[in-house]
Amino acid sequence: MRNILFTVLFIGILSLIASPISLASKSLHKANMINLSNNAIICMHQDPDGYLWIGTYDGLNLYNGKDTYVYRFELNNKNSLCSNIIHKISDAEPGFLWISTSLGINKFSLKKRKVTESYPGYMESDLVATDSSGITLAICKENRISCYTPFSDGFRDLPREGIGPQTVRTLFAGTDGYFYLLLTSGILKKLTPDFSNTTFNLLSEERQFHNKPILSAFHENNHIFIVDTDNKLYRQQVDGSGKEFLFDLSGMTNKYGNIIKICTFQSNVYIVFRNGNILDLSQPENTIDTGIGIFCLMKDLGIWDGPVITPKEPVVSLGGEVGFVNAEKSGLFVPKVKHRNDIKKGEIIGEIVNPLEGTVEERLYAPCDGLIFTLRAYPMVERGSLIARILGGGGR
């Protein structure tokens, strides 16, 4: 997991550095440190002002090239995020971002720096797209396309058989004013917003974009990268022209894991695998291993001249007592301590909160003195979920 997230950060920064408007990336090499709320990076986005937004397992981070600001879920604050786990960050209408979290979608004001609208029913959506007029489509429910317009009072779910998170490989707004979604079957659907009636609707056209089932697809500019069930990689223009075979990936997914990102940087195509390796198609005989740490790698590439951090020494038990803390209730875990801090027996570790009512369902306490060497980062818990492990006694 750690390698995957370092890899996403690496590819994200490469993409941002390539952008001519990037204020954040221009000053990135001058920064001393990016102090993120959590090292587990899930997604990245550059806003129209060039600032870098980073979604993690514990909050939304804004990096302006010098300082880092963190936004999180807060109890009884309607202007805070639905959850601290950020799945996707994307542009909404001008002046706003969509922040997709594990518990819902938030509309975030760039001017006010706060959430202005929350939609908790639309969870864990990685498929969100907005056109130039501010119309937004999201795929987060089976057999539904969720639609939002700037003049509506929220998302509206339109029934669409066969459309869902498991069948859609990519969703994007084209430069021609249409929305497009590509299905696992290889069918590309062109969606047209329709306001001819009193209620909003989507008109649909479809065509066979690829003649074999699709494992993964990634949209970039006016092209779509496709990996089919034969593990063949293609690049094709959205209008269907210019289809280009790029590489045979047979055997690579078995070796490196599934593909999580394909993008271009300085006209080279990079493929990011789940185990953290990056394949540069201009040098397919070699892969880049990001397990060494992202800033060490960036320094070697000459795009970071700040300090690098030596990895922490592992915590090793020599026979000391290990205390396990498990949840007895379901809800949201809100930590009251930090990872790798010392704790005394009976001190509070955190609370399990009812996400709908905001009430505390359970308080969790340390069963022994020691060091917190495991602390849950994912806030959603069920009864029995592991919350923390404490290394105590003389074992550290």
N, C-alpha and C positions, 0 to 999 in steps of 0.2 A: 504493500500500500504506500509506504513512504516513498519508494522509487517512482511510483506512478505520479505522485503529486509533485515531486521535484521535476519530473519530466514535463508535466503540464505547465509549470511555471517557466521552464526553460523555453519551450516552444512559444508560450504566450509572450514572453519578453522578446524573443526573436521577431515575432510578428509585429509587436508594437514598435520596436526599433526601426523596422522597415517603413513605418508610417511617417510621411513628411510632416504631419501636423503635431506629432507627439511631443507635448511639453514635458510630460513625465519621463518619457524614454530619453529625451535629450539630456536631461539632468540626472538620469539614473546612474551613470558612471561616476558622478560627482558625490553621490550620497554616501554617507558613512554606514548606514544600516537601515534596513526596512524592518521595523518592529511589528510583526504581524500578531494578531490575536491568537493565531494557531498556525502551526507549521503544516497542517494537513490542508493543502490547497486543492480545491475542487474546480474552480473556474476563474477566469479573468476577463476583463472587459475594459476598453478604453472609451471614455465619454467624448463628446464633441469638443471639449476644452483640452483634451489630451491627457486628462488625469486617469490614473490606473485604479480600477476597482478589482479587489481580490476577494473571492468567496471561499470561505474555509468551513471546517466542521465546527467552528466556534466563533461565528460572527462575520460581518461584512467589513472589509477594510478599504479605506480610501488612501491612496498614496499620491501626493501632489509633486513628487520629485524631491521633497525635503522632509516632510512630516507625514506620519500615518495617523489616521483617525479611524476609530472602531465603532460600529453600530451593531447592537444586539437586541434580542428579545428582552423586554422589560415588563414585569407584571403590572397590570393596571395602567399601562401606557398605550393608548390606541395608536400612537404615532411611532411605535417601534415595530420591529420585524415579527412575523408569525413564528419564526424559529431561528436558531443560530446556525443551522446547517443550510448552506447556500448552494443550490444545485445549478443555477444559471443566472447570469446577469446580462441584460440586453436593453437596447434603446426602446423607449416608448415614444409618445409624441414629444416634440421639442421641449426640453426642460425637465424630462422625467426619465427614470429607468424602471424596468421591470426586474424585481428581485424574486426569483423562484426559490422557495425554501421547502424543507421536508414537510411543512404543515400548511403551506398555502403560498399564494402569489401576492406580493406587495408592490404598490406603485410608490416610487421614491422620488421626491422632489430634489433636483440638483441645486435649486436656489435656496430652499429652506433646510436642506440636509435632514429630511425626516420623511417617514412614511405618511402618505396622504390618503391612501386607500388600501384596504386589506381584503383578500378573498381566500379565507381559510379552507374552502372546499376543494381547492385546486392544488393538490399536493405533488411534490417531487416531479415537476414538469421540466424536462430538458428540452422540450420541443415548443418553443415560443418564438413568434416572429411578428414584427410590426412594419407596416408600410409607411410611406412618406406622409400620409394623411392621419396617421395615428391609430388606424384600425389594427387590432392585434388578434392573432389566432394562437391557440394553445391546444396541445394534444396531451391530455392527462387522464382521460376517462375512456373506457372501452365504448366503441360505437358512438362516439361523440366528437364534434369539433367545437371547442369553446371559443366564443367570439366576443370581442370588446370593441366599442367605439367611443371616442372621446366625449360624445354627447349622450351616452347611455348611462344607466345607473349601475353598471357592473357587467360581468360576463353572462353570456347567454349560451346554453348548450344546444347545438343543432344536431339532431340524430343523423348519423352517417354510418351505415352498416359497413363493418370491416375496417373502420378507422380506429386506431388506438395506439397506445405506447408500444405494444408488441409488434404492430404491423407497419408502422411508419418509420422509415430509416432517416429521413431528414425533412425539415419544414423550413421554408424561407420565403421572404418577400423579394420578388424579382425587380429588376430595374425598369421593367415594362409596365409596372403597376398591378401585376397579378401576384397571387400567392401560389406556391408550388409545394406539393408534398410527394415524396417518392416512397412507394410501398415495397415490401419485401418481394412481392411478385414481379417487380420490374416495371410496374405501371407508374407513370408520372401524371399526377392530377393537377390541372390548372384551375385555381379557384378565383372567381370574380365576385367581389362584394356587390350585392344587389339591393338598391334602395327604392325600387319601383313600387313596392307595396308598402303598407304601413309598418310592417315589421322587417327587420334586417334578415337577409338571406344570402346564401352563397351559391352561385351558379358554378357548375363543374363540367370540365371537359377532361378527357383522359386519352392517353396514347401509350403504347408499349415503348418504354425508353430503353430497356435492356431485355435481352431474350432469355436470361437465366435468373433464378432467384438471387436476391441481393442480401449479403451478410451485413454490410455496413456501407454508409454513404456519407459524404461530407461536402457541403456546399462552400465554394470560395469564389467571390466575384461572379463571373458569368459561367462558371464551370461547376460540374459535379464530379467528384471522385467516387468511383464505385468499386467495391470488392465483391465478386459474386461467389457462388458456392463452389466454383472450380478454383478459388483463391487467385483469380486473375484480377489485376488492378487496371482500371480504365479511367480516362479523363474525357469528359464529353461536355459540350456546350449545352446550356439549358434548352435551346431550341432544337436539340437533337443532332446538330451538325458537328463536324470536327472530332468524331470519336477516335480516341487514340489509346492503343494498348501500351501500358507503361511497364508492367513487371509481373512475373509469375511469383506469387508469394507462397507457393506450396511448400509445406514443411516449416515455414517461418512462424506461423501461428502456434504450431506445436512446440516450437523451441522458445518463443518469446511471449506467447499469450495472445489474446485478442487485440485487435487494433482499436485504439481509443482516439486517435486523431491523425488526420492527413492534412498537410498544409504546405505552402511554398514559401521559401525565403531566398531572396536574391536569385530567383528563377530555378532554384533546386527544390525538388519535392522531398519532403520529410515524412516518414511514417513512424508514429509513436505506438509502441507495443505496451501491453499491460504490465509486463515485468520491469518497465523502466528503460528499455533499450530504444534507441532511435536509429532508423535506417535512412541514410542519405542516398537517394537513388542515383546520384552521380558517382557514388562510391559504394556500390551494393555489396562489395566483398567485406566491408567493415561496418560494424554498428557502434554507436556511441553508448557507453554505459554511464547512466546518470547516477548510479548508486554512490558515487564518490561525494555527492553533495552539489547542489546547484550553483552556489557561489564559487566554490572551488573550480567547477567546470567553466563558469563564465569568466573567471580570472584567467584561466589558461587560454580562453578564446580571445582575450583582450578586450572584453566588453564590460569589465568590472574591475575598478582599481581600489575599491574599498577593502576593509579587512575580511578575512574568512575565519570561520569558527571551527576550531578543532572539535570533532564529535565528542559528546560526553562519554565519560567512562561508564561502562555498564554496571548496573547494580548486581553484585554477586552475593548469593546467600551461602554462608558457611555453616549452615545448621541452625540458623536463627528461626524464631517463630514467625509464621506468615499468617496474618489475620485477613480473612475474606469478608467483604461486606456486600450483601446482596439485597436487592429491593424486595420488600414484602407487598408493595402496592404498585399499580401501574400509573403512568403519568409522565411528566417532564422532570428530569433530574436537574436541579440547580445547585452547582457546587459552591461550597463555602470555604474551600481550601484550594491550594495549588499543588500541581504535580511536583514530586521530589521534595516537598516540604516535610519537616518533622512534625509529628503530632503526638499528643498525649492520650492515653486511654480515657474514653468518655467525652472527648472533644467532638464537636459536630463536624461531619464531613460534608453534608449537604441535605437538601430537602427534595421530596417528590411532590410535585405540584399538579393539581388538577388543571389541565389546560383550558377547560371551558369555564370553570368557576373561579380559578385563581386561588383556591384554598390549598393549604398544605395538608397532604394526605399522610406523609410520613417524614420523620426526621431520622437521619442516619448518623450513628456515632462510631468512633474508633473503638475496636474491641481490645486494642493493646497499644502500648507505646511503640513508636517506630517511625519509619520512613514511608511516605506514600509513593510507592513505585509503580502503581497502576491507578489511573483515575479516568473514569468514563468520560469520553468526549462527545459521544452521540447522546443527545438529551432524551430521546424517546426511550422509555424503559417499560418493561412488563414485570410482573411478579417473577422473581427468581433471577432477574438480570444482574450480572456482575457490575458493581459500582466501583469498588476499589480493592486493592490489595496492599497490605501494610507489612513491611518487613521490620520485625522487632527483635528484641533480645540482643544477643551478641553476634548476630549473623550478618553484619554489614560493615 
